[in-house]
Amino acid sequence: MIPTSLRPALFVLALLALGPVQFVYALTLPEALNRVEARSSVVSARTERRDAQANLERALRDPLAVRADTLQAEQRLSLAEASLERARYAALSELTNAYTGVLQVNEQAALAERGLALSERSLEIATIRLENGSATQLDLGDAQASLDEAQNTLRAAREARDLALNNLASILGEEVEAADLEGIPGTFFAELPPLEAALESAERHPDLLSVEQQAELAALSADVLDPLYAPQTQIDTAESQLASARSAFEETRRGFLLQVRNLYSQAENARETLRLEAASLANARARLQTQRQRLEGGLISQIEFEQAVVATAQARLEAEGARVGYLSALLELQAGSLVPLGGPFAASLGGER
């Protein structure tokens, strides 16, 4: 018999014999989004913003700086700030899509496992029915084909899960397991902001701002020319360039705002899909409850109830896909228009402004 005083030491030795202990912790979406500031695109944009700020301060202190020098320095800072905001929103979208991608394929794998179990059960039933003369060889072949298909589906789902996990791990810089990821908090499913707010925010998007700044520079170039010291041909050329720059800006603006409207429409469609899939899931759950009662009452077989369970799992997967689709559409709208969603997304952007 082992003395009581030696038992703790032997327990530790037993643990050591099992190899190094790996601590596994659950990863939440808010924790994943805390990596936003570490993304290379955000780091680069933050560096450019600091450089642009320093450049503007130098220009303002320079007694020899002319209006064009100051304007270009101010424009560089404005563009750097807008680019940093876009980089952060794009990183939020990238991280969220990678995280929810794992959740989705994990659900798909779980559904595929249920489907495989059901197919195995169906093959077993078909075999029994063939033996007692209530089924044909064709019925058995159909059951076997369904089983083969279920096995292929499960294999594909597991491969997709591995790819999604590798993608998330490469973004986070650490290995994760699908089972360690927690679900998406309801607070992340924000209300769709008004279209007017998205269009207004889009006016400061760097893709549009850069073209507007070219028109501002062209206006300054024309404004500083005077017939007293500039030839008329130079003035005419500057005014022509200004007209071209303004025309280019208006054309770019129309096209860009159309893109924002399309993003908004996609978010509206995703919201409607979410509503419909949520209703379908509620109906599936109600049917499952009915089938459970019928099973308990001896009105249906176990295999029929198992089919209802799989159908409900399929409805849950589709509803989860709709939730992820709506969330992705919201984040794409935010990155494409710079309209802030606020809430938990704003809390993830706690870095240097």
Residue frames relative to the residue before (quaternion, step in Angstrom):
aa qw qx qy qz dx dy dz
M 1.0000 0.0000 0.0000 0.0000 0.00 0.00 0.00
I 0.4246 -0.7147 0.4975 0.2481 3.59 -0.92 0.95
P 0.4717 -0.6721 0.4834 0.3034 3.60 -0.79 0.97
T 0.5946 -0.6004 0.4047 0.3496 3.56 -1.07 0.77
S 0.6469 0.5505 -0.3229 0.4174 3.60 0.99 -0.80
L 0.6972 0.4707 -0.2743 0.4660 3.61 1.16 -0.55
R 0.5111 0.6925 -0.4149 0.2950 3.59 1.16 -0.37
P 0.6454 0.5064 -0.3566 0.4471 3.69 0.85 -0.74
A 0.6625 0.5060 -0.3144 0.4540 3.59 0.95 -0.88
L 0.6570 0.5025 -0.3139 0.4661 3.58 0.97 -0.82
F 0.6135 0.5467 -0.3459 0.4530 3.59 1.10 -0.69
V 0.6453 0.5104 -0.3099 0.4765 3.59 1.00 -0.85
L 0.6500 0.5114 -0.3174 0.4639 3.58 0.96 -0.86
A 0.6353 0.5284 -0.3330 0.4542 3.57 1.02 -0.74
L 0.6368 0.5173 -0.3225 0.4722 3.57 1.04 -0.78
L 0.6572 0.5128 -0.3116 0.4561 3.57 0.94 -0.89
A 0.6348 0.5426 -0.3341 0.4370 3.56 1.04 -0.70
L 0.6287 0.5418 -0.3323 0.4482 3.57 1.20 -0.46
G 0.5971 -0.5557 0.3727 0.4425 3.59 1.24 -0.18
P 0.7262 -0.4241 0.2976 0.4520 3.58 -1.29 0.03
V 0.4238 -0.6988 0.5222 0.2436 3.53 -1.03 0.85
Q 0.1475 -0.7766 0.6080 0.0744 3.58 -0.85 0.98
F 0.2738 -0.7723 0.5563 0.1385 3.54 -0.72 1.12
V 0.1380 -0.7922 0.5932 0.0383 3.55 -0.69 1.12
Y 0.0190 -0.7991 0.6008 -0.0110 3.54 -0.84 0.94
A 0.5376 -0.6200 0.4618 0.3366 3.53 -1.17 0.58
L 0.2329 -0.7571 0.5971 0.1265 3.54 -1.06 0.81
T 0.1925 -0.7836 0.5828 0.0966 3.56 -0.79 1.03
L 0.6420 -0.5215 0.3884 0.4063 3.56 -1.24 0.34
P 0.6370 0.5105 -0.3579 0.4534 3.67 0.88 -0.71
E 0.6452 0.5108 -0.3291 0.4631 3.60 1.01 -0.74
A 0.6380 0.5172 -0.3289 0.4660 3.58 1.01 -0.75
L 0.6841 0.4940 -0.2900 0.4516 3.58 0.97 -0.82
N 0.5230 0.6237 -0.4192 0.4022 3.58 1.23 -0.20
R 0.6008 0.5680 -0.3571 0.4347 3.60 1.27 -0.22
V 0.3597 0.7665 -0.4783 0.2331 3.61 1.24 -0.03
E 0.7166 0.4694 -0.2698 0.4397 3.57 0.76 -1.03
A 0.6605 0.5070 -0.3100 0.4589 3.59 1.21 -0.37
R 0.4771 0.6639 -0.4531 0.3554 3.61 1.21 -0.13
S 0.5733 -0.6395 0.3901 0.3318 3.57 -0.93 0.92
S 0.6394 0.5304 -0.3351 0.4445 3.59 0.99 -0.75
V 0.6624 0.4876 -0.3021 0.4819 3.58 1.04 -0.76
V 0.6223 0.5346 -0.3390 0.4606 3.59 1.00 -0.79
S 0.6671 0.4953 -0.3011 0.4679 3.59 0.91 -0.90
A 0.6670 0.4964 -0.3042 0.4648 3.58 0.93 -0.86
R 0.6401 0.5166 -0.3283 0.4643 3.58 1.05 -0.73
T 0.6321 0.5270 -0.3234 0.4671 3.58 1.04 -0.78
E 0.6514 0.5091 -0.3108 0.4689 3.58 0.96 -0.86
R 0.6356 0.5249 -0.3402 0.4524 3.58 1.00 -0.73
R 0.6516 0.5021 -0.3192 0.4705 3.60 0.94 -0.83
D 0.6556 0.5051 -0.3121 0.4665 3.59 0.96 -0.86
A 0.6552 0.5103 -0.3123 0.4613 3.58 0.98 -0.83
Q 0.6276 0.5262 -0.3333 0.4671 3.59 1.04 -0.74
A 0.6659 0.4908 -0.2979 0.4763 3.58 0.93 -0.88
N 0.6384 0.5308 -0.3243 0.4533 3.58 1.02 -0.78
L 0.6505 0.5056 -0.3150 0.4710 3.59 0.98 -0.79
E 0.6436 0.5183 -0.3273 0.4583 3.58 0.95 -0.82
R 0.6398 0.5093 -0.3259 0.4744 3.59 1.03 -0.72
A 0.6564 0.5156 -0.3135 0.4527 3.56 0.96 -0.85
L 0.6665 0.5007 -0.3043 0.4610 3.58 0.99 -0.78
R 0.6861 0.4627 -0.2852 0.4836 3.59 1.13 -0.56
D 0.5905 0.6024 -0.3618 0.3969 3.59 1.21 -0.41
P 0.3346 -0.7662 0.5096 0.2031 3.64 -0.50 1.11
L 0.6849 0.4758 -0.2859 0.4719 3.60 1.19 -0.39
A 0.4644 0.6900 -0.4455 0.3314 3.60 1.26 -0.02
V 0.2653 -0.7491 0.5865 0.1564 3.57 -0.99 0.84
R 0.7472 -0.4128 0.2674 0.4470 3.57 -1.31 0.16
A 0.6457 0.5333 -0.3271 0.4378 3.57 0.97 -0.82
D 0.6275 0.5394 -0.3375 0.4488 3.59 1.02 -0.76
T 0.6870 0.4829 -0.2791 0.4658 3.55 0.89 -0.99
L 0.6554 0.5175 -0.3164 0.4500 3.57 0.93 -0.91
Q 0.6719 0.4944 -0.3055 0.4591 3.59 0.87 -0.87
A 0.6347 0.5137 -0.3302 0.4735 3.58 1.06 -0.71
E 0.6499 0.5015 -0.3109 0.4790 3.58 1.00 -0.82
Q 0.6492 0.5175 -0.3164 0.4590 3.56 0.99 -0.82
R 0.6353 0.5342 -0.3349 0.4459 3.55 0.96 -0.82
L 0.6644 0.4918 -0.3105 0.4694 3.58 0.95 -0.83
S 0.6467 0.5181 -0.3254 0.4555 3.60 0.92 -0.85
L 0.6723 0.4873 -0.2936 0.4736 3.56 0.95 -0.87
A 0.6384 0.5271 -0.3253 0.4570 3.59 1.03 -0.76
E 0.6502 0.5082 -0.3178 0.4669 3.59 1.00 -0.79
A 0.6624 0.4892 -0.3049 0.4784 3.58 0.97 -0.84
S 0.6524 0.5150 -0.3123 0.4600 3.59 1.01 -0.79
L 0.6275 0.5240 -0.3337 0.4693 3.58 1.06 -0.71
E 0.6420 0.5138 -0.3222 0.4690 3.57 0.98 -0.82
R 0.6577 0.4971 -0.3111 0.4728 3.57 0.94 -0.86
A 0.6433 0.5283 -0.3307 0.4447 3.61 0.93 -0.85
R 0.6544 0.5056 -0.3145 0.4661 3.58 0.98 -0.80
Y 0.6680 0.4880 -0.3058 0.4713 3.57 0.90 -0.86
A 0.6415 0.5149 -0.3231 0.4680 3.59 1.02 -0.77
A 0.6446 0.5111 -0.3181 0.4713 3.59 1.04 -0.76
L 0.6033 0.5444 -0.3492 0.4665 3.58 1.06 -0.71
S 0.6676 0.5000 -0.2933 0.4673 3.55 0.93 -0.94
E 0.6598 0.5189 -0.3080 0.4478 3.58 0.92 -0.91
L 0.6848 0.4821 -0.2872 0.4649 3.58 0.85 -0.95
T 0.6660 0.5063 -0.3060 0.4544 3.56 0.92 -0.90
N 0.6586 0.5070 -0.3133 0.4593 3.58 0.92 -0.86
A 0.6492 0.5071 -0.3225 0.4663 3.59 1.00 -0.78
Y 0.6598 0.5124 -0.2984 0.4615 3.58 0.99 -0.88
T 0.7168 0.4356 -0.2589 0.4790 3.58 0.77 -1.03
G 0.5619 0.5963 -0.3879 0.4222 3.58 1.17 -0.48
V 0.6459 0.5003 -0.3139 0.4837 3.56 1.04 -0.77
L 0.6333 0.5335 -0.3368 0.4482 3.57 0.95 -0.84
Q 0.6703 0.5165 -0.3011 0.4395 3.56 0.93 -0.90
V 0.7143 0.4366 -0.2771 0.4716 3.58 0.74 -0.99
N 0.5879 0.5516 -0.3786 0.4547 3.58 1.14 -0.46
E 0.6361 0.5040 -0.3156 0.4918 3.57 1.07 -0.78
Q 0.6349 0.5320 -0.3274 0.4545 3.58 1.02 -0.79
A 0.6499 0.5088 -0.3134 0.4697 3.56 1.00 -0.82
A 0.6428 0.5172 -0.3234 0.4634 3.58 1.00 -0.82
L 0.6496 0.5015 -0.3142 0.4773 3.57 1.01 -0.81
A 0.6394 0.5272 -0.3246 0.4559 3.58 1.00 -0.81
E 0.6304 0.5230 -0.3343 0.4661 3.59 1.05 -0.69
R 0.6330 0.5104 -0.3260 0.4822 3.57 1.04 -0.77
G 0.6592 0.5186 -0.3054 0.4509 3.55 0.98 -0.88
L 0.6360 0.5228 -0.3246 0.4655 3.56 1.05 -0.76
A 0.6487 0.5121 -0.3202 0.4629 3.57 0.94 -0.86
L 0.6509 0.5075 -0.3157 0.4681 3.58 1.01 -0.80
S 0.6497 0.5145 -0.3158 0.4620 3.59 0.99 -0.80
E 0.6316 0.5193 -0.3297 0.4719 3.58 1.03 -0.75
R 0.6449 0.5131 -0.3106 0.4737 3.55 1.03 -0.83
S 0.6527 0.5172 -0.3106 0.4582 3.58 1.00 -0.84
L 0.6379 0.5132 -0.3269 0.4721 3.59 1.03 -0.75
E 0.6302 0.5304 -0.3303 0.4609 3.55 1.02 -0.79
I 0.6634 0.4976 -0.3003 0.4713 3.57 0.97 -0.86
A 0.6469 0.5193 -0.3226 0.4558 3.57 0.98 -0.85
T 0.6288 0.5343 -0.3308 0.4579 3.58 1.07 -0.73
I 0.6592 0.5025 -0.3024 0.4706 3.56 0.96 -0.90
R 0.6654 0.5037 -0.3030 0.4601 3.58 0.95 -0.89
L 0.6247 0.5272 -0.3448 0.4614 3.57 1.06 -0.71
E 0.6640 0.5174 -0.3007 0.4484 3.56 0.98 -0.86
N 0.7502 0.3689 -0.2288 0.4988 3.61 0.99 -0.71
G 0.5909 -0.6455 0.3341 0.3501 3.56 1.30 0.26
S 0.5701 0.6045 -0.3898 0.3970 3.62 1.21 0.22
A 0.7421 0.2621 -0.2000 0.5836 3.61 1.28 0.19
T 0.4153 -0.7039 0.5228 0.2423 3.54 -1.27 0.41
Q 0.6770 -0.4575 0.3787 0.4347 3.52 -1.35 0.10
L 0.5988 0.5668 -0.3527 0.4425 3.58 1.14 -0.62
D 0.6278 0.5271 -0.3304 0.4678 3.58 1.04 -0.78
L 0.6470 0.5106 -0.3141 0.4712 3.55 1.01 -0.82
G 0.6454 0.5215 -0.3201 0.4572 3.58 1.00 -0.80
D 0.6328 0.5227 -0.3291 0.4669 3.57 1.02 -0.77
A 0.6544 0.5102 -0.3114 0.4632 3.58 0.96 -0.84
Q 0.6488 0.5073 -0.3158 0.4711 3.57 1.02 -0.79
A 0.6374 0.5217 -0.3251 0.4646 3.59 1.02 -0.80
S 0.6385 0.5186 -0.3220 0.4687 3.58 1.02 -0.78
L 0.6383 0.5193 -0.3218 0.4684 3.56 1.05 -0.77
D 0.6447 0.5165 -0.3232 0.4616 3.59 0.95 -0.86
E 0.6545 0.5082 -0.3086 0.4671 3.57 0.98 -0.84
A 0.6445 0.5205 -0.3189 0.4605 3.58 0.99 -0.82
Q 0.6367 0.5208 -0.3253 0.4664 3.59 1.03 -0.75
N 0.6532 0.4999 -0.3097 0.4771 3.59 0.99 -0.81
T 0.6349 0.5333 -0.3246 0.4552 3.57 1.02 -0.81
L 0.6627 0.4951 -0.3032 0.4732 3.56 0.95 -0.87
R 0.6370 0.5264 -0.3299 0.4565 3.58 0.96 -0.83
A 0.6697 0.4919 -0.2973 0.4703 3.59 0.93 -0.88
A 0.6437 0.5259 -0.3232 0.4523 3.59 1.01 -0.80
R 0.6642 0.4938 -0.3073 0.4696 3.58 0.97 -0.80
E 0.6321 0.5150 -0.3335 0.4733 3.59 1.04 -0.71
A 0.6435 0.5119 -0.3183 0.4717 3.58 1.01 -0.81
R 0.6321 0.5273 -0.3316 0.4609 3.57 1.05 -0.74
D 0.6381 0.5212 -0.3276 0.4623 3.59 0.99 -0.79
L 0.6530 0.5095 -0.3128 0.4650 3.59 0.97 -0.85
A 0.6640 0.5009 -0.3047 0.4640 3.57 0.94 -0.88
L 0.6421 0.5158 -0.3187 0.4691 3.58 1.02 -0.77
N 0.6486 0.5089 -0.3205 0.4666 3.59 0.97 -0.81
N 0.6375 0.5267 -0.3253 0.4586 3.56 1.02 -0.78
L 0.6743 0.4828 -0.2940 0.4752 3.58 0.90 -0.91
A 0.6484 0.5227 -0.3207 0.4511 3.59 0.96 -0.84
S 0.6542 0.5092 -0.3225 0.4568 3.60 0.98 -0.77
I 0.6607 0.4928 -0.3073 0.4756 3.58 1.08 -0.66
L 0.7209 0.4364 -0.2475 0.4782 3.57 0.94 -0.90
G 0.3755 -0.7301 0.4884 0.2955 3.56 1.12 -0.61
E 0.7319 0.3080 -0.2290 0.5631 3.58 1.18 0.48
E 0.5364 -0.6306 0.4582 0.3236 3.54 -1.19 0.61
V 0.0461 -0.7815 0.6221 0.0115 3.55 -1.07 0.78
E 0.2938 -0.7160 0.6016 0.1979 3.53 -1.30 0.40
A 0.5942 -0.6021 0.3953 0.3581 3.55 -1.02 0.78
A 0.6641 0.5207 -0.3064 0.4404 3.57 1.01 -0.82
D 0.6319 0.5564 -0.3316 0.4256 3.60 1.22 -0.41
L 0.6118 0.5738 -0.3507 0.4165 3.59 1.22 -0.34
E 0.3047 -0.7451 0.5660 0.1778 3.54 -0.88 0.95
G 0.6406 -0.5541 0.3795 0.3722 3.55 -1.26 0.40
I 0.6077 -0.5576 0.4259 0.3721 3.53 -1.33 0.12
P 0.4198 -0.7034 0.5068 0.2684 3.62 -0.70 1.00
G 0.5767 -0.6237 0.4090 0.3333 3.56 -1.05 0.75
T 0.5828 0.6062 -0.3722 0.3929 3.58 1.15 -0.53
F 0.6111 0.5712 -0.3562 0.4165 3.61 1.18 -0.38
F 0.6397 0.5035 -0.3382 0.4721 3.58 1.20 -0.31
A 0.0893 -0.8496 0.5198 0.0013 3.50 0.39 1.34
E 0.5781 -0.5436 0.4699 0.3867 3.51 -1.33 0.29
L 0.5242 -0.6160 0.4821 0.3365 3.54 -1.10 0.68
P 0.3962 -0.7251 0.4989 0.2615 3.63 -0.64 1.03
P 0.6328 -0.5290 0.3810 0.4179 3.62 -1.16 0.39
L 0.5911 -0.5818 0.4239 0.3638 3.57 -1.11 0.66
E 0.6288 0.5514 -0.3411 0.4292 3.57 0.99 -0.81
A 0.6394 0.5208 -0.3278 0.4610 3.59 1.04 -0.74
A 0.6496 0.5109 -0.3186 0.4642 3.58 1.00 -0.79
L 0.6659 0.4974 -0.3043 0.4653 3.59 0.95 -0.85
E 0.6468 0.5131 -0.3194 0.4650 3.58 1.02 -0.77
S 0.6674 0.4910 -0.3062 0.4688 3.59 0.92 -0.86
A 0.6119 0.5840 -0.3476 0.4045 3.58 1.07 -0.71
E 0.5537 0.6283 -0.3920 0.3807 3.59 1.16 -0.48
R 0.7383 0.3773 -0.2300 0.5095 3.61 1.15 -0.49
H 0.3592 0.7267 -0.5033 0.2992 3.58 1.22 0.33
P 0.5555 -0.6512 0.3889 0.3408 3.63 -0.86 0.86
D 0.6034 0.5630 -0.3689 0.4276 3.61 1.05 -0.62
L 0.7107 0.4049 -0.2407 0.5224 3.57 1.10 -0.70
L 0.6308 0.5651 -0.3286 0.4181 3.54 1.03 -0.83
S 0.6413 0.5404 -0.3376 0.4275 3.59 0.95 -0.79
V 0.6608 0.4826 -0.3062 0.4866 3.60 1.03 -0.74
E 0.6300 0.5264 -0.3317 0.4647 3.58 1.03 -0.74
Q 0.6442 0.5262 -0.3243 0.4505 3.57 1.01 -0.76
Q 0.6005 0.5461 -0.3613 0.4590 3.59 1.08 -0.59
A 0.6470 0.4990 -0.3140 0.4835 3.58 1.05 -0.75
E 0.6265 0.5319 -0.3372 0.4592 3.60 1.04 -0.71
L 0.6567 0.4985 -0.3078 0.4749 3.58 0.97 -0.83
A 0.6399 0.5160 -0.3235 0.4686 3.57 1.02 -0.78
A 0.6347 0.5228 -0.3278 0.4652 3.59 1.06 -0.74
L 0.6525 0.5025 -0.3137 0.4725 3.57 0.99 -0.79
S 0.6374 0.5356 -0.3298 0.4450 3.58 0.96 -0.84
A 0.6789 0.4631 -0.2885 0.4913 3.57 1.04 -0.74
D 0.6568 0.5474 -0.3114 0.4147 3.57 1.03 -0.79
V 0.7030 0.4767 -0.2812 0.4467 3.60 1.00 -0.74
L 0.5920 0.5664 -0.3759 0.4330 3.61 1.23 -0.11
D 0.0352 -0.7857 0.6172 -0.0216 3.53 -1.02 0.89
P 0.5647 -0.6270 0.4130 0.3426 3.61 -0.96 0.79
L 0.5620 0.6182 -0.3953 0.3818 3.61 1.17 -0.42
Y 0.8250 0.1551 -0.0745 0.5383 3.60 1.05 -0.65
A 0.7082 0.3981 -0.2592 0.5223 3.61 1.24 -0.12
P 0.4685 -0.6705 0.4887 0.3036 3.61 -0.91 0.82
Q 0.6260 -0.5777 0.3783 0.3624 3.55 -1.13 0.67
T 0.6125 0.5563 -0.3567 0.4338 3.58 1.05 -0.68
Q 0.6444 0.5090 -0.3217 0.4714 3.58 1.04 -0.74
I 0.6423 0.5153 -0.3182 0.4698 3.56 1.03 -0.82
D 0.6544 0.5138 -0.3107 0.4595 3.58 0.94 -0.90
T 0.6458 0.5198 -0.3171 0.4607 3.57 0.99 -0.83
A 0.6557 0.5121 -0.3088 0.4609 3.58 0.97 -0.87
E 0.6660 0.4908 -0.3042 0.4722 3.58 0.97 -0.83
S 0.6292 0.5208 -0.3322 0.4716 3.58 1.07 -0.70
Q 0.6521 0.5050 -0.3087 0.4738 3.57 1.00 -0.82
L 0.6244 0.5334 -0.3346 0.4622 3.57 1.08 -0.73
A 0.6538 0.5087 -0.3140 0.4638 3.58 0.93 -0.89
S 0.6543 0.5066 -0.3100 0.4681 3.58 0.99 -0.82
A 0.6558 0.5155 -0.3105 0.4558 3.58 0.97 -0.86
R 0.6642 0.4914 -0.3071 0.4723 3.59 0.97 -0.83
S 0.6367 0.5187 -0.3256 0.4686 3.58 1.02 -0.77
A 0.6475 0.5147 -0.3125 0.4671 3.57 0.99 -0.85
F 0.6431 0.5229 -0.3241 0.4560 3.57 1.01 -0.79
E 0.6718 0.4960 -0.3073 0.4563 3.59 0.86 -0.92
E 0.6499 0.5056 -0.3177 0.4701 3.56 1.00 -0.79
T 0.6509 0.5021 -0.3077 0.4792 3.58 0.98 -0.86
R 0.6413 0.5392 -0.3183 0.4436 3.56 0.99 -0.85
R 0.6534 0.5075 -0.3207 0.4612 3.59 0.90 -0.87
G 0.6809 0.4886 -0.2901 0.4620 3.56 0.90 -0.91
F 0.6714 0.5026 -0.3076 0.4493 3.56 0.95 -0.85
L 0.6665 0.4872 -0.3101 0.4713 3.59 0.92 -0.84
L 0.5899 0.5436 -0.3692 0.4692 3.58 1.15 -0.51
Q 0.6227 0.5285 -0.3350 0.4697 3.59 1.04 -0.74
V 0.6456 0.5139 -0.3193 0.4661 3.57 0.99 -0.84
R 0.6343 0.5183 -0.3305 0.4688 3.59 0.99 -0.79
N 0.6405 0.5174 -0.3254 0.4649 3.59 1.01 -0.75
L 0.6355 0.5150 -0.3241 0.4752 3.58 1.00 -0.81
Y 0.6468 0.5174 -0.3138 0.4642 3.55 1.01 -0.82
S 0.6446 0.5187 -0.3144 0.4654 3.58 0.99 -0.85
Q 0.6354 0.5229 -0.3246 0.4662 3.59 1.02 -0.78
A 0.6467 0.5063 -0.3189 0.4730 3.58 1.02 -0.76
E 0.6296 0.5210 -0.3333 0.4703 3.59 1.02 -0.75
N 0.6580 0.5026 -0.3085 0.4681 3.59 0.95 -0.86
A 0.6441 0.5173 -0.3190 0.4645 3.57 1.01 -0.80
R 0.6319 0.5273 -0.3282 0.4636 3.57 1.04 -0.74
E 0.6597 0.4964 -0.3055 0.4745 3.59 0.99 -0.82
T 0.6226 0.5310 -0.3331 0.4684 3.58 1.04 -0.77
L 0.6306 0.5313 -0.3243 0.4635 3.56 1.02 -0.82
R 0.6471 0.5193 -0.3217 0.4562 3.58 0.94 -0.84
L 0.6825 0.4923 -0.2876 0.4573 3.58 0.89 -0.92
E 0.6802 0.4837 -0.2956 0.4648 3.59 0.93 -0.88
A 0.6084 0.5378 -0.3540 0.4640 3.58 1.10 -0.63
A 0.6455 0.5039 -0.3157 0.4794 3.57 1.04 -0.78
S 0.6404 0.5230 -0.3235 0.4601 3.59 1.00 -0.79
L 0.6423 0.5162 -0.3215 0.4664 3.57 1.01 -0.78
A 0.6353 0.5220 -0.3332 0.4614 3.58 0.97 -0.80
N 0.6510 0.5048 -0.3129 0.4727 3.58 1.00 -0.80
A 0.6453 0.5226 -0.3214 0.4552 3.58 0.97 -0.84
R 0.6542 0.5032 -0.3149 0.4686 3.57 0.98 -0.79
A 0.6340 0.5187 -0.3308 0.4685 3.57 1.04 -0.74
R 0.6462 0.5081 -0.3191 0.4717 3.59 0.99 -0.80
L 0.6320 0.5336 -0.3347 0.4515 3.56 1.01 -0.79
Q 0.6459 0.5146 -0.3210 0.4636 3.57 0.97 -0.82
T 0.6374 0.5211 -0.3189 0.4696 3.56 1.05 -0.78
Q 0.6658 0.4985 -0.2957 0.4699 3.57 0.96 -0.88
R 0.6079 0.5405 -0.3569 0.4592 3.57 1.08 -0.64
Q 0.6598 0.5000 -0.3033 0.4719 3.56 0.95 -0.87
R 0.6540 0.5035 -0.3126 0.4701 3.58 1.02 -0.78
L 0.6203 0.5302 -0.3442 0.4645 3.57 1.08 -0.71
E 0.6656 0.5001 -0.2998 0.4658 3.55 0.93 -0.92
G 0.6988 0.4526 -0.2675 0.4850 3.56 1.15 -0.62
G 0.5127 -0.6798 0.3959 0.3439 3.56 1.29 0.09
L 0.4661 0.7074 -0.4217 0.3233 3.58 1.23 0.40
I 0.7716 0.1798 -0.1262 0.5970 3.61 1.21 -0.37
S 0.5396 -0.6214 0.4637 0.3282 3.54 -1.28 0.35
Q 0.6704 -0.4887 0.3746 0.4141 3.55 -1.31 0.24
I 0.6485 0.5281 -0.3283 0.4392 3.59 0.98 -0.81
E 0.6275 0.5248 -0.3391 0.4646 3.60 1.07 -0.68
F 0.6441 0.5036 -0.3231 0.4766 3.57 1.02 -0.73
E 0.6412 0.5214 -0.3244 0.4602 3.57 0.99 -0.81
Q 0.6094 0.5380 -0.3455 0.4688 3.58 1.09 -0.64
A 0.6442 0.5098 -0.3163 0.4744 3.59 1.03 -0.75
V 0.6138 0.5433 -0.3408 0.4603 3.58 1.09 -0.71
V 0.6700 0.4852 -0.2964 0.4772 3.58 0.93 -0.90
A 0.6350 0.5282 -0.3319 0.4557 3.60 0.99 -0.78
T 0.6483 0.5030 -0.3153 0.4768 3.57 1.04 -0.74
A 0.6339 0.5180 -0.3266 0.4725 3.57 1.03 -0.76
Q 0.6247 0.5266 -0.3308 0.4723 3.58 1.07 -0.73
A 0.6541 0.5030 -0.3086 0.4732 3.59 0.97 -0.84
R 0.6383 0.5170 -0.3265 0.4677 3.58 1.04 -0.75
L 0.6336 0.5262 -0.3260 0.4641 3.58 1.02 -0.79
E 0.6731 0.4866 -0.3001 0.4691 3.58 0.93 -0.85
A 0.6356 0.5133 -0.3301 0.4729 3.59 1.06 -0.70
E 0.6410 0.5081 -0.3206 0.4777 3.57 1.04 -0.78
G 0.6277 0.5287 -0.3318 0.4652 3.57 1.04 -0.74
A 0.6457 0.5096 -0.3172 0.4719 3.57 1.05 -0.73
R 0.6230 0.5281 -0.3406 0.4657 3.59 1.04 -0.72
V 0.6651 0.4922 -0.2934 0.4788 3.56 0.94 -0.93
G 0.6435 0.5325 -0.3220 0.4458 3.58 1.00 -0.80
Y 0.6567 0.4957 -0.3106 0.4760 3.57 1.00 -0.79
L 0.6469 0.5147 -0.3176 0.4645 3.56 0.96 -0.86
S 0.6531 0.5113 -0.3111 0.4639 3.58 0.96 -0.86
A 0.6521 0.5128 -0.3143 0.4615 3.59 0.99 -0.83
L 0.6213 0.5352 -0.3372 0.4624 3.59 1.04 -0.74
L 0.6954 0.4760 -0.2765 0.4619 3.56 0.88 -0.96
E 0.6256 0.5170 -0.3410 0.4745 3.59 1.06 -0.65
L 0.6264 0.5198 -0.3301 0.4781 3.58 1.07 -0.72
Q 0.6498 0.5197 -0.3148 0.4567 3.57 0.97 -0.85
A 0.6969 0.4588 -0.2736 0.4785 3.59 0.90 -0.91
G 0.7117 0.4784 -0.2621 0.4426 3.57 1.04 -0.74
S 0.7832 0.2858 -0.1520 0.5309 3.57 1.20 -0.47
L 0.3611 -0.7412 0.4675 0.3188 3.58 1.32 -0.40
V 0.3968 0.6783 -0.5228 0.3303 3.60 1.13 0.44
P 0.3629 -0.7666 0.4794 0.2253 3.64 -0.58 1.06
L 0.3568 -0.7256 0.5506 0.2075 3.55 -1.00 0.87
G 0.3180 -0.7782 0.4851 0.2407 3.57 1.22 -0.50
G 0.6627 0.5403 -0.3563 0.3767 3.54 -1.21 -0.57
P 0.8353 -0.1550 0.1163 0.5146 3.59 -1.00 -0.80
F 0.5926 0.5646 -0.3819 0.4291 3.61 1.12 -0.46
A 0.6388 0.5096 -0.3262 0.4752 3.58 1.01 -0.75
A 0.6354 0.5387 -0.3309 0.4433 3.59 1.05 -0.74
S 0.6457 0.5220 -0.3199 0.4563 3.59 1.18 -0.50
L 0.6824 0.4526 -0.2768 0.5029 3.58 1.26 -0.28
G 0.2210 0.8230 -0.4917 0.1793 3.54 0.71 1.08
G 0.4513 0.7199 -0.4323 0.3021 3.58 1.27 0.16
E 0.7675 -0.3408 0.2798 0.4653 3.50 -1.38 -0.19
R 0.3044 -0.7582 0.5537 0.1611 3.54 -0.92 0.91
